[in-house]
Amino acid sequence: MRYRCVLAAVGCAILNASSNAQMMLVGSWFDESVKLLDVSPGSFNAFAEDFVPSGSGGLGTPDGLAWGADRNLYVASNDSSQVLRYHGRTGAFLGVFASEGLSQPGNLQFGPDGLLYVCEKQFGQVIRFDPENGEQIDIFIEGDELIRPVGLAWNKDVLYVSDFRNGNGLLQYDAGTGAFLGQLTRLPTSLIVRVGDDGNIWASAHQTDDITIYDPGTGDLIRQIRQVPMDCPVGHVIAPNGTMIVASWLNNRIVRFDPGTGEYLGDIAFDVARLRQPNDLLFIIEQCPADLTTSSDPNDSEFGVPDGDIDSEDFFYYLDRFAAGDSEADIDGDGDTDADDFFAYLDLFAAGC
């Protein structure tokens, strides 16, 4: 049995065992928030409360979303030139994670080495940060060939970087050293890039309003998906049912396509009162309900912040909440903090993540 979240919030509904909803986070540029949207087949405009409210923690123009190993959410805040961290279950602001060397940060990804890679658009760089403390490790990529990086994807030993500069397209770098390996294609105003399940390179483009698929070995064009109402596609992901979900930036829509045929399958969301200039997309991940804290010391800045591990710190944190009769310790959600909750947490703790 899966119990409700210990920390009651929007994210708790995501872990409800009776729900088959497919929940997605959507970066919303115009109102500077991160939306929570049900993208299950057949759903339309099924928004929940904003996962990250407008301007939370100084968020200004969210331009990239990523899950950390701690199961918390990392957001590139373009306007404040920072990477901000938010609680993975509640969306609560946890602090500025990184800022050194950043000016107009964009797409960000945790790489195969576990480090955080951030596109730095102002000066044309890809910067790496320590995932534990947010300190800058190095400027991994910089050079005359890179002007405005906006997307990152790894394929074996190659790191692909999409450059929004007109005609610069998709660039290739050695994933270990950052050495420039050449241009894969001159895709105009490229945006988000990813490696598809087919092993090919899928990239969205502003100028051509399409998702373009390339052979990673030759750079040859395989095919394009270009259908109304796609208008400046940005984020694009594959849903569990195999369909492709795309953020259509200029007309404020989240749309669905058949990735094999390119057929338009309908709108998932089109509500300008709730969604303005959607860009990055990120499926909700399963949270670990027994993971409550990094430290059990109330004076520690990581007190009450999940870290992706189940250990004694979590256990003692829960004991303190339980002893205080805190609603946070009410695991079964019946309004009382009692023995049922204590044994429920023991089950969660023993199960681990």
C-alpha positions in Angstrom: 0.0 0.0 0.0 1.2 3.5 -0.8 0.3 6.1 1.8 -0.3 9.7 1.1 2.6 12.1 1.2 3.8 13.1 4.7 4.1 16.7 3.4 0.6 17.7 2.4 0.6 19.7 -0.8 -0.2 19.6 -4.5 2.4 16.9 -5.2 0.7 14.5 -2.8 -2.1 13.8 -5.2 0.5 12.6 -7.7 1.3 9.7 -5.4 -2.2 8.6 -4.9 -2.3 4.9 -5.7 -5.8 5.1 -7.0 -4.9 7.8 -9.6 -3.8 6.9 -13.1 -3.1 10.5 -14.0 -0.1 11.4 -16.0 1.1 14.7 -14.4 3.5 17.0 -16.1 5.3 20.2 -15.1 5.2 23.1 -17.7 7.4 26.1 -17.5 5.2 29.2 -18.2 7.3 32.2 -19.3 4.8 35.0 -19.2 3.6 34.6 -15.6 6.9 33.2 -14.3 5.5 30.0 -12.8 5.6 26.3 -13.2 2.3 24.7 -13.9 1.1 21.2 -13.0 -1.0 19.7 -15.8 -2.7 16.3 -16.2 -1.8 15.1 -19.7 -3.6 11.8 -19.5 -5.2 10.8 -22.8 -8.6 12.5 -23.1 -7.8 15.2 -20.6 -8.1 18.9 -21.6 -7.1 22.0 -19.6 -6.7 19.7 -16.5 -4.5 22.1 -14.5 -3.9 21.7 -10.8 -2.7 24.5 -8.6 0.5 26.0 -9.8 3.3 23.8 -8.6 5.7 26.8 -8.4 3.7 30.0 -8.0 4.5 33.1 -10.0 7.7 34.7 -8.8 8.3 32.2 -6.0 11.9 32.6 -4.7 12.5 35.4 -7.3 11.6 33.1 -10.3 11.7 35.2 -13.5 11.1 33.6 -16.8 11.6 29.8 -16.1 13.7 28.6 -19.0 14.6 25.0 -18.0 13.4 22.3 -15.6 15.3 19.3 -14.3 14.9 16.7 -11.5 17.9 16.3 -9.2 19.1 13.0 -7.6 17.5 14.4 -4.4 14.1 14.3 -6.3 13.8 18.1 -5.9 13.1 20.4 -8.9 15.8 22.7 -10.4 14.6 25.6 -12.5 16.7 28.0 -14.6 15.5 31.5 -13.8 16.5 33.6 -16.8 15.7 37.0 -15.4 17.4 36.5 -12.1 20.4 34.7 -13.6 20.1 31.8 -11.1 19.3 28.2 -10.8 16.6 27.9 -8.1 15.6 24.7 -6.2 12.1 23.7 -5.2 10.7 20.9 -3.0 9.9 17.9 -5.2 6.6 17.2 -3.5 5.3 20.6 -2.5 7.0 23.0 -4.9 8.1 25.1 -1.9 11.1 27.3 -2.6 14.3 25.8 -1.1 16.8 28.5 -2.1 19.1 29.6 -4.7 21.1 26.6 -5.8 23.6 28.2 -8.3 24.4 31.6 -9.7 28.2 31.9 -10.3 28.9 32.8 -13.9 25.3 32.7 -14.9 23.6 35.4 -17.0 20.4 34.4 -18.7 20.6 30.6 -17.9 18.5 28.4 -20.1 18.1 24.7 -20.5 19.7 22.6 -17.7 20.3 18.9 -17.4 22.0 16.6 -14.9 24.6 14.8 -17.1 25.7 11.2 -17.1 28.4 12.2 -14.7 25.9 13.5 -12.2 27.0 17.1 -12.6 24.5 19.9 -13.4 25.0 21.4 -16.9 23.5 24.8 -17.6 23.2 26.7 -20.9 24.5 30.2 -20.2 23.0 32.2 -23.1 24.4 35.7 -22.6 28.1 34.7 -23.2 27.6 31.4 -25.1 28.8 28.9 -22.6 27.8 25.6 -21.0 28.7 25.7 -17.3 29.0 22.7 -14.9 28.0 22.8 -11.2 28.5 20.6 -8.2 25.2 18.8 -7.6 25.8 18.8 -3.8 26.5 22.5 -3.2 25.9 24.4 -6.4 29.4 25.6 -6.7 30.7 26.2 -10.2 33.1 23.4 -11.3 34.1 24.8 -14.7 33.0 26.4 -17.9 32.8 23.1 -19.8 32.1 24.5 -23.3 32.9 27.9 -24.7 34.2 29.0 -28.1 33.6 31.1 -31.1 31.3 28.4 -32.6 28.8 28.6 -29.8 26.7 31.8 -29.6 23.4 31.1 -27.7 23.1 27.6 -26.3 19.5 26.6 -25.5 19.4 22.8 -25.4 21.5 19.8 -24.2 21.4 16.1 -24.9 23.8 13.2 -24.5 24.2 10.3 -26.9 27.0 7.8 -26.0 30.2 9.9 -25.9 28.7 13.0 -27.6 27.1 16.0 -26.0 24.7 17.8 -28.4 24.1 21.5 -27.9 21.4 23.4 -29.7 22.4 26.9 -30.6 19.5 29.4 -31.1 21.7 31.6 -33.4 20.1 31.5 -36.9 21.8 28.7 -38.9 24.2 27.6 -36.1 22.0 24.5 -35.4 23.1 21.5 -33.5 26.7 21.3 -32.4 28.6 18.3 -31.2 31.1 18.1 -28.4 33.1 15.3 -26.7 31.1 14.4 -23.6 34.3 13.8 -21.6 36.4 16.7 -22.6 34.1 19.3 -24.1 36.2 19.4 -27.3 34.3 20.7 -30.3 33.5 17.9 -32.8 31.7 19.8 -35.4 28.2 20.8 -36.5 25.6 18.1 -36.9 23.2 20.3 -38.9 22.4 23.9 -39.6 18.9 23.8 -38.2 17.6 27.4 -38.1 16.9 28.7 -34.5 17.0 25.3 -32.9 15.6 24.9 -29.4 15.2 21.8 -27.3 17.2 18.7 -28.4 16.7 15.1 -27.2 17.8 11.6 -28.2 14.7 9.6 -29.2 14.0 6.0 -28.4 15.0 5.3 -32.0 18.5 6.6 -31.3 18.1 9.6 -33.6 18.3 13.3 -32.7 15.0 15.1 -32.3 15.1 18.9 -32.2 12.5 21.6 -32.1 12.9 24.8 -34.1 11.4 28.3 -33.8 11.8 29.5 -37.4 10.5 26.4 -39.1 7.8 25.5 -36.5 8.6 21.8 -36.5 10.2 18.9 -34.8 13.1 17.6 -37.0 14.7 14.2 -36.7 18.3 13.7 -37.7 20.7 10.7 -38.1 23.3 11.2 -35.3 26.0 9.6 -37.4 25.6 11.5 -40.6 23.5 14.5 -39.7 21.1 13.6 -42.5 17.5 14.7 -42.3 15.3 11.7 -41.6 11.9 13.5 -41.5 10.0 16.5 -40.0 6.8 16.8 -38.0 5.2 20.1 -39.0 1.5 20.4 -38.4 -0.9 23.1 -37.3 -1.4 24.2 -34.5 2.3 23.8 -33.7 3.6 27.4 -33.5 7.2 27.7 -32.3 7.5 24.3 -30.6 9.9 24.3 -27.6 9.7 21.3 -25.2 8.8 17.9 -26.6 8.6 14.6 -24.8 7.2 11.1 -25.3 4.3 10.1 -23.1 3.9 6.6 -21.6 1.3 5.8 -24.3 3.9 6.5 -27.0 2.5 9.8 -28.2 4.5 13.0 -28.4 3.6 16.0 -26.3 4.8 19.4 -27.5 4.8 22.9 -25.9 3.7 25.3 -28.6 5.1 28.6 -27.4 3.6 31.3 -29.6 -0.1 30.2 -29.3 0.0 29.1 -25.7 -0.9 25.4 -26.3 0.2 22.0 -25.2 -0.5 19.6 -28.1 -0.2 15.9 -28.9 1.2 14.2 -32.0 1.8 10.7 -33.3 5.6 10.7 -33.4 5.6 8.0 -36.1 3.3 9.6 -38.6 3.3 13.2 -37.4 -0.4 13.3 -37.2 -1.9 15.9 -34.9 -3.9 14.2 -32.2 -5.4 17.2 -30.4 -4.9 19.9 -27.8 -4.1 18.9 -24.2 -4.3 22.5 -22.9 -5.2 25.8 -24.4 -6.0 28.3 -21.7 -4.4 31.7 -21.9 -5.7 32.6 -18.5 -3.5 29.7 -17.0 -0.8 29.1 -19.6 1.3 31.8 -21.2 4.3 31.0 -23.5 4.9 27.4 -22.4 8.5 26.2 -22.9 10.1 23.3 -21.1 8.2 20.1 -20.2 9.0 17.6 -17.5 7.0 14.6 -16.3 6.5 14.3 -12.6 8.7 11.6 -11.0 7.6 9.3 -8.2 8.6 10.8 -4.9 9.8 8.8 -1.9 7.4 9.5 1.0 9.8 8.4 3.7 12.5 10.8 2.5 11.8 13.9 4.6 15.0 15.6 5.2 18.7 15.9 4.6 19.5 16.8 8.2 17.5 16.3 11.5 19.1 19.4 13.0 16.6 22.2 13.0 19.5 24.7 12.7 20.7 23.1 9.5 19.7 24.8 6.2 18.9 21.4 4.8 16.4 20.6 7.6 13.2 19.5 6.0 14.7 19.2 2.6 14.6 15.8 0.9 17.9 14.4 -0.4 16.9 11.2 -2.2 18.2 8.9 0.6 16.4 7.1 3.4 18.5 7.2 6.5 18.5 7.9 10.3 18.1 11.6 9.7 14.7 11.0 8.2 13.7 8.7 11.0 14.6 11.1 13.8 13.1 14.0 11.8 9.8 12.0 11.7 10.0 11.1 15.4 10.3 14.8 16.3 7.3 15.7 14.2 5.4 12.7 15.7 6.2 13.6 19.3 5.1 17.2 18.7 1.8 16.0 17.3 2.5 17.9 14.1 0.1 17.4 11.2 3.1 16.7 9.1 3.4 13.3 10.8 -0.3 12.4 10.0 0.6 9.8 7.4 -2.9 8.4 6.9 -4.5 11.8 6.7 -7.3 11.2 9.2 -6.6 14.4 11.1 -5.0 12.6 14.1 -1.3 11.9 14.7 -1.4 8.5 16.4 0.1 5.0 16.5 -1.4 4.2 13.1 0.7 7.0 11.6 3.9 5.9 13.4 3.6 2.3 12.1 2.7 3.5 8.7 5.9 5.6 8.6 7.9 2.5 9.8 6.6 0.6 6.8 7.6 3.4 4.5 11.0 3.7 6.0 11.6 -0.1 5.8 10.5 -0.1 2.1 13.1 2.6 1.3 13.0 4.4 -2.1 
